[in-house]
Amino acid sequence: MNYPNKHKEIVTSLMDGRFITVNEKLFDVINEQENRTFYTAFFEKSFGFELKGTHEFYYLISDETKENTSREISIFFSIFCYELDKDGKNFLDELNYSEFSIEEITEYFKNSSWSDVIDASKQLKDGESIRKLINSTMLKRNIVTKSINGKYAFTKAYKLFIDYARDLIKEDNQEKNK
């Protein structure tokens, strides 16, 4: 069987929980119609995973996962966006076009009014936990990139977590209105 170009790299990246974003060559490989069809079937048949994609990124999901990291990342973005907005910044512009140091990010969490949620989160409870979440988990999964100046920029993958948080708010509001 002939596999698409960069097959091993694509499979390894996605199986490691990494997002493949629009600015990568791997994205272009998956995004070809024939390859997208192939990978959708490949991941479903081989692993029972669903390949999800947008015009900006690809990732895998599974109904069997009990992973809390995605939840923690969603909480991270919810609080971070709230704090950016409270600071008078357009959080979407900031996420799309700005770079942040770990110190800047931790300062937003340190001064957040959402301290009860932050304290309840193992990955957001203090500066070192936030540093680890960003520098290890989010970097490894291609949710952030690190520049040579040591600052972090968010990849388009952040949109998945923003959409997830938005959906949770909608569900919560619908439940309250019943």
C-alpha positions in Angstrom: 0.0 0.0 0.0 1.2 3.5 -0.8 0.8 5.9 2.0 0.6 9.7 1.6 3.8 11.7 1.9 4.9 12.3 5.5 2.5 9.6 6.7 4.5 8.5 9.7 5.0 12.0 10.9 1.3 12.8 10.5 0.2 9.7 12.4 2.8 10.2 15.2 1.9 13.9 15.6 -1.9 13.3 15.8 -1.5 10.2 18.0 0.6 12.3 20.4 -2.4 14.6 20.8 -0.8 17.3 18.7 -2.8 19.7 16.5 -1.6 20.1 13.0 -2.1 23.7 12.0 -2.5 25.5 8.7 1.0 26.9 8.7 2.6 23.5 8.6 3.4 21.3 5.6 1.7 18.4 7.2 -1.6 20.3 7.1 -1.3 20.6 3.3 -0.8 16.9 3.0 -3.8 16.0 5.1 -5.9 18.8 3.5 -5.7 17.3 0.0 -9.2 15.7 -0.5 -7.9 12.2 -1.3 -5.6 12.2 1.8 -8.3 13.6 4.0 -10.6 10.8 3.0 -7.7 8.3 3.5 -6.9 9.6 7.0 -10.5 9.8 8.1 -10.9 6.1 7.3 -7.4 5.2 8.6 -7.8 6.6 12.1 -11.3 5.2 12.4 -10.5 1.7 11.3 -7.0 1.5 12.9 -7.7 3.2 16.3 -11.4 4.1 16.5 -10.5 7.8 16.5 -12.2 10.5 14.6 -10.1 12.9 12.5 -11.6 16.4 12.9 -10.5 19.3 10.9 -11.2 22.9 10.1 -9.7 25.2 7.5 -7.1 26.0 10.2 -6.2 22.8 12.0 -6.6 19.0 12.3 -6.8 16.8 15.5 -8.1 13.5 16.7 -10.8 12.7 19.2 -12.1 9.6 20.8 -15.2 8.8 22.8 -13.1 6.7 25.2 -10.8 9.3 26.5 -11.0 10.4 30.1 -8.4 13.1 29.7 -8.7 16.1 31.9 -6.0 18.2 30.0 -8.5 19.4 27.4 -10.8 20.5 30.2 -8.0 22.3 31.9 -6.9 24.0 28.7 -10.5 25.2 28.1 -10.6 26.6 31.6 -7.2 28.3 30.9 -8.6 30.0 27.8 -11.9 30.9 29.4 -10.1 32.7 32.3 -7.4 34.2 30.1 -9.8 35.6 27.6 -12.0 37.0 30.4 -9.0 38.7 32.0 -7.8 40.1 28.6 -11.3 41.5 28.0 -11.5 42.9 31.5 -8.2 44.6 30.8 -9.8 46.4 27.8 -8.1 44.2 25.1 -9.9 42.4 22.3 -9.0 38.8 23.4 -9.4 37.4 19.8 -6.9 39.9 18.4 -4.6 39.2 21.3 -4.8 35.5 20.8 -4.3 35.8 17.0 -1.6 38.4 16.9 0.2 38.9 20.2 3.0 37.1 22.0 3.0 36.7 25.8 5.6 35.9 28.4 4.9 33.3 31.0 5.1 36.2 33.6 2.4 38.2 31.7 0.1 35.2 31.6 0.6 34.2 35.2 0.0 37.8 36.3 -3.5 37.6 34.7 -4.3 34.5 36.6 -2.8 35.8 39.9 -5.1 38.8 39.8 -8.1 37.0 38.5 -11.5 37.2 40.1 -11.9 33.5 39.3 -9.6 32.4 42.1 -11.9 29.6 43.2 -11.8 28.0 39.8 -8.0 28.5 39.6 -7.4 27.1 43.0 -9.5 24.0 42.2 -7.4 23.3 39.0 -4.1 21.4 39.4 -2.8 22.9 36.2 -3.7 26.5 37.0 -3.2 26.8 40.8 0.1 28.7 40.7 2.7 30.2 38.4 4.8 27.0 38.2 1.7 24.9 37.2 0.7 27.4 34.5 4.3 27.4 33.3 4.3 23.7 33.0 0.9 23.7 31.3 2.1 26.1 28.7 5.7 25.1 28.3 5.1 21.4 28.2 1.5 20.4 27.4 0.4 23.3 25.2 3.7 23.5 23.4 3.9 19.8 22.8 0.3 19.8 21.4 1.0 22.8 19.1 -1.5 25.0 20.9 1.3 27.5 21.5 4.6 28.2 19.8 7.7 29.6 21.5 9.7 32.3 19.8 13.4 32.9 20.1 12.7 35.7 22.6 11.0 33.2 24.9 7.5 34.5 24.4 4.5 32.4 23.4 2.1 32.8 20.6 -1.1 30.9 20.3 -1.7 28.8 17.2 -5.1 28.5 15.5 -5.8 25.5 17.7 -6.9 27.8 20.5 -10.2 28.2 18.6 -11.3 24.6 19.5 -11.0 25.5 23.2 -12.8 28.8 22.8 -15.6 27.1 20.9 -15.8 24.5 23.6 -16.0 27.1 26.3 -18.7 29.0 24.4 -20.7 25.8 24.0 -20.5 25.1 27.7 -21.8 28.6 28.4 -24.7 28.1 26.0 -25.6 24.8 27.6 -25.4 26.3 31.1 -27.7 29.2 30.0 -30.2 26.8 28.4 -30.3 24.7 31.6 -30.9 27.9 33.7 -33.7 29.0 31.4 -35.6 25.7 31.7 
